[in-house]
């Protein structure tokens, strides 16, 4: 099994376990709709530190991808 295949298998198992214990895995499951995205992005605290500082536009894209 390649590293890529092992990573995908691990992620698949983790997702199955998270669903089994009832963890919400998407914004859509929380009731987020397209018309809410801009407001969520506006209310998000953006910090300069950490692994990667995100821009508002990046936050919007992340939320869109999570629907």
NORHU-V915548 format. One record per helix or strand of 3 or more residues. SS is the DSSP state (helix for helix, strand for strand). FROM is the first residue (numbers start at 1). TO is the last residue. Records with the same first field share a line. If there is no record, write none. Layout:
SS = FROM-TO ; FROM-TO
This chain:
helix = 3-20 ; 28-30 ; 34-42 ; 56-66
